[in-house]
Amino acid sequence: MKNLEQNNTDTKDQNTNAEENNTSAGEEKPTKQEEVTEETSKATDESVTEDTPVEEEAAVESEEKQQEAPEAETAEESAEEESAEAADAEEAEEESAESEDVEASEEEGDGEAEESEVDAESYYEEIVERAKELVVQTDWTFVTTELANLAQQVADGPESVSDKASKLIDEFNELREGFEEKKRKHYEEQNRRKEENLARKKELLKELSDIVSEEKWTATREVGKIRGKWDSIKLLPQGEAEALDKRYNELLAEFEDHKVDRLVKKLQKEEENLELKLLLLDKMDSLANSLSESTSNFSEMEDKFNKLISQWRKVGRVPSDKNQGLWDRFNAVQDRFNELRFKFDKKYREKIEKALDKKKNLVKEAEALVDMDNIAKAARKVNKLHKAWKKAGNLPQKEENEMWDKFKAATDAFNQKKSDNIDVLREQEEKNLDKKHELIEKASEIKDTDDFDKGHQIMQDLMKKWKKIGPVPRKKSSKIWKKFKGEMDVFYDRRREAFKGRREDQKENLEKKQEILKKLEELGSHDDPALAVQEAKELQQEFKDIGYVPIKMKNKIWKQYREACDVIYDRYRALGSDLGMEKKLASQGVDPDDRKKVIKYRKESDKLKKEVSKLESEVIQYEEAQTYFKPTNKGSALRDELQDKIDKAESSIEEKNDRIKYLEKEIDLIKNNSADLDDEEDGDEEE
């Protein structure tokens, strides 16, 4: 670039000198080739100009002298001839000198032209290099100005007839045009983004406006998201930002004002809840302190205490700085009540001690899992222990927490061992899988035997071995069981066909069916109708699989079968609205007591949901009604009355929602515990 700047400077100096020299004559700067041509032409013109006047003057003078003095004509002609010869000699010398000067000038011009071409190429190369550096930059204004300056230098640069210089100039023009195209696309993209940003901000403004117009003053999280998105959008069309920001700030200010009012009311409500919870704790303290050996009815006292607990839990939130202290006092009064009852109530103490013994044994069993070599069997057992823990009964909160911590620590230790030895577990399951494949092969070999007695004995032995082998990979458990059972079914189908014509076999079938009928009749008075249906289905399948009975007993035995089944299913259908839930829970392996709890919790949850929906509708109506009253004395009183109703309804909604969450949690806990254990039991049954 230093050379380029120096060349520019030199060129400007030369141009300046040429302009100063030509200023007096009013001429433009000629090139060196033009100077040479002009000098040659000038020399020729001067030669012609000098000859012509001499001859004309000589002719005029000759005519005048002939008129004035004819006598001297001869002498004058001689003088004129001599003068002409002298002039011709001088002209010849001048032409010779001029010719030498022209030749020298032409040789000097050729050298200067070659040197000028080299300088021009170097000049344009430097301009192109500078342009290449500029066009990759994104400072559009700066680069545009710099390229314009370079274009001016190209226009003012030295003339050249070389192809290289022409190509360099063309390359510069292409670079400049390419940059202009890139700049145009950049501004088009920028304008497009501005329009998109404008549309996005209008959408955000619409969302915020809807929140304010619908008076969703609790939508703090939604407004926070809108605020974050709004602040992240920077680029907008000129003149649009101010109006949008003004409207946005107005809506935001209105929302914040109402938010503050709502927070104030929330804090007031929390203070009211605090007072109510403290009052309930005082009652619980008083009830616990009233326990003694002379207490006549501990169950009644427990019911009262549990009602206070239920009321305490239903009360809404309290100030966060007081929450932990309340819970500590709540747990302390529960522990004191249980301790005093354990001390004075003999039946309760026996019940608790029995549950405590069960849970101690479960803890020992859980701790022993870590030492079991067969991790697969231990993994199945841990699920059974969890279900047994649920059925063992509740302890006082303090003891319950201590025993649970021990039980959980033991099961966690086993789970950690299982995780650390997952390869061993997989290896054991694969070995069990191989063993069961061997049993399937043996069943396949015996399924076509005609010795049905021997075949039956072998099949029973294979079934016993199947159950003792242990678990296989869960994904393959169902598939391999179906394959094993399929081989057995082939054998027993052939066995039934072979015995169809045998009278003795028919008598045996009759006895078997009569035994099943007895079991079905017993199920008709089962305490759990839903479980009775599940067991009846298995007996029904056995009844159908037994085979033919003597023809004379066919209708009678079938009638007895249908009547026994009808009793079972009629009692099941008598469950009424709980029929579907009972059936579903029974199919999931949920115990009758647990099913009753689930159904009870589900009914209560559904009822609460309806009540919440009704209260929410009332709140909307109250809020809408408030808008019709102006802030006058009478209007304010009516608005305050409506607000009280809204607050009570919202408090009730919050309490009911808390209860719904608690019920749903209890339902999931019961079902999950049942499902975990049933998965393992189903595997045992299949095996």
C-alpha positions as a printed Julia matrix, in Angstrom:
687×3 Matrix{Float64}:
   0.0     0.0     0.0
   2.96    2.29    0.6
   3.88    1.91   -3.09
   0.29    2.57   -4.08
   0.17    5.73   -1.97
   3.59    6.85   -3.32
   2.42    6.24   -6.91
  -0.74    8.18   -6.2
   1.34   11.03   -4.8
   3.73   11.01   -7.75
   0.88   10.92  -10.21
  -0.82   13.81   -8.48
   2.46   15.84   -8.55
   2.9    15.18  -12.25
  -0.68   16.12  -12.93
  -0.25   19.3   -10.92
   2.91   20.33  -12.85
   1.26   19.58  -16.17
  -1.74   21.65  -15.22
   0.44   24.58  -14.15
   2.37   24.47  -17.44
  -0.78   24.31  -19.52
  -2.78   26.85  -17.53
  -1.42   29.87  -19.5
  -2.18   28.22  -22.83
  -5.54   26.84  -21.69
  -4.54   23.36  -22.87
  -5.25   19.89  -21.36
  -2.48   17.55  -20.25
  -1.2    15.55  -23.26
   0.21   12.04  -23.02
   3.81   11.33  -23.96
   2.7     9.79  -27.23
   0.67   12.92  -27.98
   3.61   15.16  -27.1
   5.82   13.31  -29.56
   3.17   13.51  -32.27
   2.55   17.2   -31.59
   6.27   18.04  -31.79
   6.61   16.25  -35.11
   3.52   17.92  -36.49
   4.69   21.29  -35.19
   8.02   20.97  -36.87
   6.37   20.22  -40.2
   3.91   23.08  -39.83
   6.72   25.51  -39.02
   8.6    24.47  -42.14
   5.61   25.05  -44.32
   4.8    28.33  -42.59
   8.32   29.73  -43.18
   8.42   28.91  -46.93
   5.13   30.34  -47.92
   5.55   33.98  -46.76
   9.04   34.37  -48.34
   7.84   33.46  -51.79
   4.75   35.66  -51.52
   6.76   38.64  -50.31
   9.32   38.12  -53.05
   6.61   38.07  -55.73
   4.99   41.25  -54.4
   8.26   43.07  -54.14
   9.14   41.99  -57.69
   5.92   43.37  -59.07
   6.34   46.7   -57.21
   9.87   47.13  -58.31
   9.01   46.37  -61.91
   6.41   49.12  -61.78
   8.59   51.66  -59.96
  12.03   50.93  -61.35
  12.22   48.63  -64.29
  15.87   49.54  -64.68
  16.94   47.81  -61.49
  15.05   44.62  -62.12
  18.01   42.55  -63.02
  20.1    43.51  -59.97
  17.25   42.92  -57.59
  16.48   39.5   -59.07
  20.06   38.49  -58.5
  19.89   39.59  -54.89
  16.65   37.73  -54.44
  18.06   34.52  -55.84
  21.0    34.69  -53.48
  18.7    35.32  -50.55
  16.51   32.33  -51.52
  19.51   30.03  -51.77
  20.64   31.07  -48.33
  17.15   30.46  -46.95
  17.01   27.02  -48.56
  20.3    26.11  -46.97
  19.09   27.19  -43.56
  15.87   25.2   -43.97
  17.78   22.1   -44.91
  19.95   22.4   -41.81
  16.9    22.96  -39.58
  15.04   19.96  -41.06
  18.07   17.77  -40.54
  18.32   18.87  -36.91
  14.61   18.42  -36.35
  14.72   14.94  -37.87
  17.46   13.96  -35.46
  15.47   15.4   -32.54
  12.34   13.46  -33.57
  14.22   10.17  -33.78
  15.74   10.73  -30.37
  12.36   11.69  -28.98
  10.74    8.55  -30.39
  13.38    6.29  -28.85
  12.99    8.03  -25.5
   9.15    7.71  -25.75
   9.31    3.95  -26.32
  11.33    3.45  -23.14
   9.09    5.67  -21.12
   5.97    3.83  -22.44
   7.3     0.45  -21.34
   8.13    1.83  -17.9
   4.67    3.46  -17.7
   2.89    0.13  -18.46
   4.74   -1.61  -15.61
   3.87    1.2   -13.19
   0.19    1.09  -14.22
  -0.1    -2.67  -13.65
   1.51   -2.38  -10.23
  -0.8     0.55   -9.42
  -3.94   -1.43  -10.24
  -2.67   -4.6    -8.53
  -2.37   -2.71   -5.26
  -5.89   -1.32   -5.68
  -7.28   -4.84   -6.29
  -5.43   -6.24   -3.24
  -6.84   -3.48   -1.08
 -10.33   -4.16   -2.46
 -10.01   -7.86   -1.62
  -9.19   -6.96    1.99
 -12.2    -4.67    2.19
 -14.95   -6.82    0.63
 -14.7    -9.52    3.33
 -15.5    -6.99    6.06
 -19.02   -6.26    7.34
 -18.61   -2.59    8.23
 -20.82   -1.68    5.33
 -20.51    2.11    5.53
 -16.74    2.11    5.91
 -16.18   -0.43    3.11
 -18.56    1.41    0.78
 -16.64    4.66    1.31
 -13.26    2.98    0.86
 -14.35    1.24   -2.35
 -15.66    4.56   -3.68
 -12.25    6.12   -3.0
 -10.53    3.23   -4.79
 -12.92    3.62   -7.72
 -11.93    7.28   -7.95
  -8.26    6.27   -7.94
  -8.98    3.84  -10.77
 -10.69    6.64  -12.73
  -7.74    8.99  -12.11
  -5.11    6.29  -12.61
  -2.58    6.04  -15.42
  -3.76    4.97  -18.84
  -2.59    1.61  -20.06
  -3.17   -0.56  -23.09
  -1.96   -3.8   -21.46
  -4.4    -6.73  -20.98
  -3.24   -7.26  -17.44
  -4.15   -3.72  -16.4
  -7.57   -4.07  -18.06
  -8.2    -7.36  -16.26
  -7.19   -5.81  -12.96
  -9.65   -2.97  -13.5
 -12.36   -5.5   -14.4
 -11.53   -7.57  -11.3
 -11.83   -4.48   -9.14
 -15.24   -3.68  -10.64
 -16.4    -7.28  -10.02
 -15.23   -7.12   -6.42
 -17.08   -3.88   -5.91
 -20.25   -5.19   -7.55
 -20.08   -8.39   -5.47
 -19.77   -6.36   -2.29
 -22.71   -4.19   -3.26
 -24.82   -7.32   -3.85
 -23.81   -8.76   -0.47
 -24.62   -5.43    1.18
 -28.01   -5.34   -0.52
 -28.85   -8.86    0.7
 -27.67   -7.95    4.2
 -30.02   -4.99    4.42
 -32.86   -7.02    2.91
 -32.34   -9.71    5.6
 -32.12   -7.02    8.26
 -35.4    -5.51    7.11
 -37.02   -8.95    7.09
 -35.85   -9.59   10.65
 -37.15   -6.22   11.7
 -40.58   -7.1    10.37
 -40.51  -10.49   12.09
 -39.48   -8.87   15.37
 -42.28   -6.34   14.99
 -44.79   -9.16   14.51
 -43.4   -11.06   17.53
 -43.63   -8.0    19.76
 -47.2    -7.39   18.65
 -48.04  -11.0    19.55
 -46.44  -10.58   22.98
 -48.34   -7.35   23.45
 -51.57   -9.17   22.57
 -50.8   -11.92   25.12
 -50.1    -9.35   27.84
 -53.22   -7.38   26.9
 -55.34  -10.55   27.16
 -53.94  -11.31   30.62
 -54.79   -7.8    31.82
 -58.21   -7.66   30.17
 -59.12  -11.08   31.59
 -57.73  -10.01   34.98
 -55.44  -12.98   35.35
 -53.5   -11.39   38.18
 -51.98  -14.7    39.24
 -50.28  -15.22   35.87
 -46.92  -14.07   37.21
 -44.99  -16.82   35.46
 -46.6   -16.1    32.08
 -45.87  -12.37   32.41
 -42.28  -13.17   33.36
 -41.87  -15.2    30.16
 -43.38  -12.35   28.12
 -41.01   -9.87   29.78
 -37.97  -12.04   28.96
 -38.99  -12.48   25.32
 -39.78   -8.77   24.97
 -36.36   -7.69   26.26
 -34.58  -10.13   23.95
 -36.08   -8.54   20.82
 -33.93   -5.54   19.88
 -34.05   -4.84   16.13
 -37.25   -3.12   14.93
 -38.35   -0.96   11.97
 -37.64    2.73   12.5
 -40.39    4.58   14.37
 -42.13    1.45   15.73
 -40.31    0.87   19.02
 -41.53    3.9    20.95
 -45.26    3.24   20.54
 -44.89   -0.47   21.33
 -42.79    0.17   24.44
 -45.26    2.75   25.67
 -48.23    0.36   25.43
 -46.17   -2.49   26.89
 -45.12   -0.44   29.91
 -48.71    0.68   30.51
 -49.98   -2.94   30.54
 -47.07   -4.09   32.68
 -47.67   -1.32   35.21
 -51.36   -2.22   35.45
 -50.53   -5.9    35.99
 -47.95   -5.08   38.68
 -50.44   -2.87   40.52
 -52.98   -5.67   40.71
 -50.25   -8.17   41.53
 -49.31   -6.14   44.59
 -52.95   -6.04   45.71
 -53.22   -9.8    45.3
 -50.01  -10.38   47.24
 -51.29   -8.2    50.07
 -54.48  -10.26   50.25
 -52.46  -13.45   50.08
 -50.31  -12.35   53.0
 -53.4   -11.44   54.97
 -54.88  -14.86   54.25
 -51.65  -16.55   55.34
 -51.8   -14.7    58.64
 -55.38  -15.87   59.14
 -54.33  -19.44   58.36
 -51.51  -19.13   60.87
 -53.93  -18.14   63.61
 -56.24  -21.02   62.73
 -53.45  -23.59   62.74
 -52.17  -22.33   66.07
 -55.69  -22.68   67.48
 -55.91  -26.3    66.23
 -52.49  -27.1    67.68
 -53.66  -25.78   71.03
 -56.64  -28.14   70.87
 -54.38  -31.04   69.91
 -52.08  -30.22   72.84
 -55.04  -30.13   75.2
 -56.35  -33.47   73.91
 -52.94  -35.13   74.24
 -52.51  -33.8    77.77
 -55.89  -35.25   78.76
 -54.72  -38.83   78.16
 -54.17  -40.86   81.33
 -54.76  -44.3    82.8
 -58.28  -43.26   83.7
 -59.2   -42.53   80.06
 -62.19  -44.72   79.32
 -62.33  -44.63   75.52
 -59.02  -44.26   73.74
 -60.59  -44.91   70.34
 -62.89  -41.94   70.76
 -59.94  -39.77   71.76
 -58.05  -41.0    68.7
 -60.98  -40.08   66.45
 -61.07  -36.57   67.89
 -57.33  -36.21   67.51
 -57.42  -37.45   63.9
 -60.22  -34.98   63.08
 -58.05  -32.14   64.4
 -55.18  -33.43   62.26
 -57.47  -33.51   59.22
 -58.64  -29.94   59.87
 -55.07  -28.79   60.4
 -53.99  -30.24   57.07
 -56.89  -28.58   55.26
 -55.91  -25.09   56.38
 -54.11  -23.22   53.65
 -50.61  -21.78   53.53
 -49.01  -19.77   56.29
 -46.11  -17.26   56.15
 -43.01  -19.12   55.0
 -40.92  -18.03   57.99
 -43.46  -19.64   60.34
 -44.07  -22.83   58.35
 -41.21  -24.98   59.69
 -41.94  -24.05   63.29
 -45.56  -25.07   62.85
 -44.63  -28.46   61.39
 -42.16  -29.11   64.2
 -44.85  -28.41   66.78
 -47.39  -30.48   64.82
 -45.07  -33.51   64.72
 -44.18  -33.07   68.38
 -47.8   -33.09   69.52
 -48.49  -36.18   67.4
 -45.54  -37.98   68.97
 -46.66  -37.0    72.46
 -50.22  -38.22   71.83
 -48.96  -41.58   70.5
 -46.48  -41.98   73.34
 -49.15  -41.33   75.97
 -51.6   -43.65   74.29
 -48.93  -46.34   73.99
 -48.26  -45.89   77.71
 -51.88  -46.04   78.89
 -53.77  -48.02   76.2
 -52.98  -51.74   76.5
 -54.75  -52.8    73.28
 -53.04  -50.09   71.3
 -49.7   -51.09   72.82
 -50.23  -54.73   71.82
 -51.2   -53.68   68.3
 -48.17  -51.44   67.96
 -45.81  -54.06   69.38
 -47.16  -56.63   66.93
 -46.67  -54.26   63.99
 -43.24  -53.34   65.33
 -42.2   -57.0    65.48
 -43.37  -57.54   61.91
 -41.39  -54.59   60.67
 -38.31  -55.62   62.61
 -38.47  -59.01   60.9
 -38.94  -57.33   57.53
 -35.86  -55.2    58.22
 -33.85  -58.35   58.99
 -35.06  -60.02   55.8
 -34.17  -56.91   53.82
 -30.7   -56.79   55.38
 -30.19  -60.48   54.51
 -30.78  -59.76   50.81
 -27.3   -58.33   50.49
 -25.75  -61.71   51.38
 -27.83  -63.72   48.89
 -25.8   -65.16   46.03
 -28.77  -65.41   43.72
 -29.33  -61.74   42.94
 -32.22  -62.51   40.62
 -34.23  -64.21   43.37
 -33.3   -61.49   45.84
 -34.57  -58.84   43.43
 -37.91  -60.6    43.28
 -38.07  -60.87   47.07
 -37.41  -57.18   47.72
 -40.69  -56.3    46.03
 -42.57  -58.76   48.22
 -40.98  -57.2    51.3
 -42.24  -53.76   50.29
 -45.79  -55.01   50.01
 -45.5   -56.82   53.34
 -44.28  -53.59   54.93
 -47.41  -51.83   53.74
 -49.63  -54.47   55.31
 -47.73  -54.69   58.6
 -49.58  -51.73   60.09
 -48.62  -48.2    61.12
 -46.44  -47.27   64.06
 -46.27  -43.98   65.97
 -44.62  -41.43   63.74
 -41.28  -41.44   65.5
 -40.94  -45.24   65.56
 -42.33  -45.48   62.04
 -39.66  -43.12   60.74
 -36.89  -44.99   62.54
 -37.96  -48.41   61.26
 -38.56  -47.1    57.76
 -35.08  -45.59   57.67
 -33.58  -48.96   58.59
 -35.74  -50.84   56.07
 -34.99  -48.37   53.3
 -31.27  -48.43   54.08
 -31.29  -52.24   53.74
 -33.2   -52.24   50.46
 -31.05  -49.41   49.13
 -27.93  -51.4    50.0
 -29.28  -54.38   48.05
 -30.28  -52.2    45.1
 -26.78  -50.78   45.07
 -25.34  -54.3    45.1
 -27.67  -55.21   42.25
 -26.51  -52.17   40.28
 -22.87  -52.98   40.97
 -23.39  -56.6    39.91
 -25.78  -56.1    37.06
 -23.61  -58.34   34.88
 -23.89  -61.14   37.44
 -27.67  -60.68   37.53
 -27.88  -60.86   33.76
 -25.66  -63.95   33.75
 -27.87  -65.7    36.31
 -30.99  -64.87   34.34
 -29.38  -66.19   31.15
 -28.45  -69.45   32.89
 -32.04  -69.81   34.09
 -33.18  -69.15   30.55
 -30.97  -71.96   29.24
 -32.35  -74.35   31.86
 -35.92  -73.53   30.9
 -35.09  -74.06   27.24
 -33.95  -77.56   28.21
 -37.29  -78.2    29.9
 -39.09  -77.02   26.78
 -37.1   -79.52   24.71
 -38.04  -82.33   27.09
 -41.69  -81.31   26.97
 -41.49  -81.28   23.18
 -40.1   -84.84   23.21
 -42.85  -86.2    25.47
 -45.83  -84.37   23.98
 -46.38  -87.04   21.28
 -46.23  -90.09   23.59
 -49.15  -92.53   23.73
 -48.39  -93.44   27.31
 -50.55  -90.71   28.75
 -50.1   -91.69   32.39
 -46.33  -91.57   32.14
 -46.5   -88.44   30.0
 -48.71  -86.72   32.56
 -46.27  -87.54   35.36
 -43.33  -86.25   33.34
 -45.17  -83.03   32.5
 -45.94  -82.46   36.19
 -42.28  -83.02   37.11
 -41.22  -80.56   34.41
 -43.61  -77.97   35.85
 -42.13  -78.37   39.34
 -38.6   -77.94   37.98
 -39.74  -74.9    35.99
 -40.9   -73.17   39.16
 -37.67  -73.91   41.02
 -35.32  -72.6    38.35
 -35.85  -68.9    39.03
 -36.39  -65.76   36.96
 -35.23  -65.14   33.42
 -34.78  -61.81   31.59
 -38.09  -59.98   31.93
 -38.43  -59.32   28.19
 -38.24  -63.07   27.46
 -40.29  -64.34   30.41
 -43.73  -64.24   28.78
 -42.51  -65.61   25.46
 -40.72  -68.62   26.93
 -43.63  -69.45   29.25
 -46.07  -69.47   26.33
 -43.75  -71.81   24.46
 -43.5   -74.23   27.4
 -47.23  -74.15   28.04
 -47.87  -74.69   24.33
 -45.91  -77.97   24.4
 -47.88  -79.09   27.45
 -51.2   -78.14   25.83
 -50.4   -80.33   22.83
 -49.91  -83.31   25.12
 -53.02  -82.7    27.2
 -55.17  -82.05   24.14
 -54.11  -85.47   22.76
 -54.67  -86.99   26.18
 -58.24  -85.67   26.35
 -58.97  -86.92   22.85
 -57.69  -90.37   23.7
 -59.84  -90.59   26.8
 -63.05  -89.42   25.25
 -64.43  -92.88   24.67
 -63.38  -94.27   28.01
 -66.18  -94.61   30.56
 -63.82  -94.68   33.48
 -62.25  -91.48   32.34
 -65.68  -89.91   32.1
 -66.43  -90.9    35.68
 -63.14  -89.4    36.74
 -63.99  -86.24   34.84
 -67.34  -86.14   36.62
 -65.63  -86.31   39.99
 -63.22  -83.57   39.04
 -66.03  -81.34   37.87
 -67.98  -81.97   41.02
 -64.92  -80.88   43.03
 -64.73  -77.72   40.99
 -68.45  -77.14   41.58
 -67.84  -77.27   45.32
 -65.12  -74.66   45.0
 -67.39  -72.48   42.87
 -70.19  -72.76   45.42
 -67.77  -71.74   48.17
 -66.72  -68.72   46.1
 -70.38  -67.72   46.02
 -70.05  -66.67   49.65
 -66.56  -65.23   49.36
 -65.9   -62.0    51.27
 -64.43  -60.38   48.18
 -66.77  -60.7    45.16
 -64.22  -59.25   42.78
 -61.5   -61.66   43.86
 -64.05  -64.47   43.72
 -64.61  -63.67   40.03
 -60.88  -63.87   39.34
 -60.57  -67.25   41.03
 -63.78  -68.47   39.37
 -62.33  -67.79   35.94
 -59.46  -70.17   36.63
 -61.88  -72.85   37.89
 -64.09  -72.34   34.86
 -61.14  -72.96   32.59
 -60.28  -76.11   34.53
 -63.92  -77.23   34.31
 -63.88  -76.85   30.53
 -60.51  -78.58   30.16
 -61.46  -81.69   32.13
 -63.36  -83.31   29.28
 -66.53  -85.32   28.87
 -68.72  -86.79   31.63
 -71.3   -89.6    31.36
 -74.06  -88.49   29.02
 -76.83  -88.93   31.59
 -75.08  -86.48   33.94
 -74.18  -83.91   31.3
 -77.19  -81.57   31.64
 -77.35  -81.86   35.43
 -73.69  -81.06   35.99
 -73.88  -78.19   33.5
 -76.95  -76.72   35.27
 -75.2   -76.86   38.63
 -72.14  -75.23   37.06
 -74.19  -72.35   35.62
 -76.08  -71.75   38.88
 -72.83  -71.61   40.89
 -71.31  -69.19   38.41
 -74.44  -67.02   38.38
 -74.26  -66.57   42.15
 -70.64  -65.43   41.91
 -71.28  -62.98   39.1
 -74.55  -61.67   40.57
 -72.73  -60.74   43.78
 -70.03  -59.14   41.68
 -72.55  -57.12   39.67
 -74.23  -56.07   42.93
 -71.23  -53.88   43.6
 -73.05  -51.39   41.37
 -71.14  -48.25   40.43
 -67.92  -49.71   41.83
 -68.07  -52.71   39.53
 -65.68  -51.42   36.91
 -63.17  -50.15   39.44
 -63.35  -53.36   41.48
 -62.76  -55.44   38.39
 -59.88  -53.29   37.23
 -58.17  -53.25   40.61
 -58.72  -56.96   41.12
 -57.12  -57.67   37.75
 -54.13  -55.63   38.9
 -53.77  -57.81   41.99
 -54.83  -55.16   44.49
 -56.0   -56.64   47.79
 -59.67  -56.18   48.78
 -58.87  -53.81   51.65
 -56.62  -51.76   49.39
 -59.25  -51.8    46.65
 -61.82  -50.4    49.06
 -59.39  -47.66   50.01
 -58.66  -46.83   46.36
 -62.35  -46.71   45.48
 -63.1   -44.62   48.55
 -60.25  -42.21   47.75
 -61.31  -42.06   44.09
 -64.91  -41.23   44.97
 -63.82  -38.55   47.38
 -61.39  -37.12   44.78
 -64.05  -37.04   42.07
 -66.49  -35.37   44.43
 -63.89  -32.75   45.41
 -63.1   -32.08   41.74
 -66.76  -31.35   41.06
 -66.89  -29.05   44.06
 -63.73  -27.24   42.92
 -65.2   -26.77   39.45
 -68.38  -25.35   40.96
 -66.45  -22.99   43.24
 -64.29  -21.79   40.34
 -67.45  -20.94   38.4
 -68.77  -19.04   41.42
 -65.51  -17.08   41.72
 -65.77  -16.03   38.08
 -69.37  -14.91   38.62
 -68.43  -12.95   41.76
 -65.51  -11.26   40.01
 -67.73  -10.36   37.08
 -70.39   -9.0    39.46
 -67.84   -6.74   41.13
 -67.37   -4.84   37.89
 -71.01   -3.63   37.99
 -70.61   -1.72   41.27
 -69.02    1.7    41.34
 -66.72    2.66   44.23
 -69.45    4.55   46.11
 -70.38    3.92   49.73
 -73.04    1.41   48.85
 -71.12    0.06   45.88
 -67.96   -0.43   47.93
 -69.86   -2.38   50.55
 -71.29   -4.68   47.9
 -67.87   -5.11   46.3
 -66.39   -5.97   49.71
 -69.12   -8.51   50.3
 -68.41  -10.11   46.95
 -64.68  -10.09   47.69
 -65.29  -11.93   50.95
 -67.16  -14.59   49.03
 -64.32  -14.8    46.5
 -61.73  -15.18   49.25
 -63.72  -17.91   50.97
 -64.24  -19.74   47.69
 -60.54  -19.51   46.76
 -59.54  -20.73   50.19
 -61.93  -23.64   49.83
 -60.57  -24.38   46.36
 -57.02  -24.45   47.68
 -57.96  -26.78   50.53
 -59.83  -29.13   48.21
 -56.98  -29.18   45.7
 -54.54  -30.05   48.48
 -56.83  -32.89   49.54
 -57.15  -34.08   45.92
 -53.37  -34.17   45.57
 -53.07  -36.13   48.79
 -55.72  -38.63   47.66
 -54.13  -39.09   44.24
 -50.76  -39.67   45.88
 -52.23  -42.31   48.19
 -53.99  -44.03   45.29
 -50.78  -44.16   43.23
 -48.83  -45.48   46.2
 -51.31  -48.3    46.82
 -51.52  -49.28   43.14
 -47.75  -49.09   42.56
 -46.97  -51.28   45.56
 -49.54  -53.81   44.39
 -48.28  -53.68   40.81
 -44.64  -54.22   41.83
 -45.44  -57.3    43.83
 -47.97  -58.69   41.37
 -45.41  -58.54   38.56
 -43.2   -60.9    40.52
 -46.12  -63.13   41.57
 -47.33  -63.36   37.99
 -43.89  -64.59   37.02
 -44.12  -67.26   39.7
 -47.54  -68.37   38.5
 -46.38  -68.59   34.9
 -43.41  -70.66   35.95
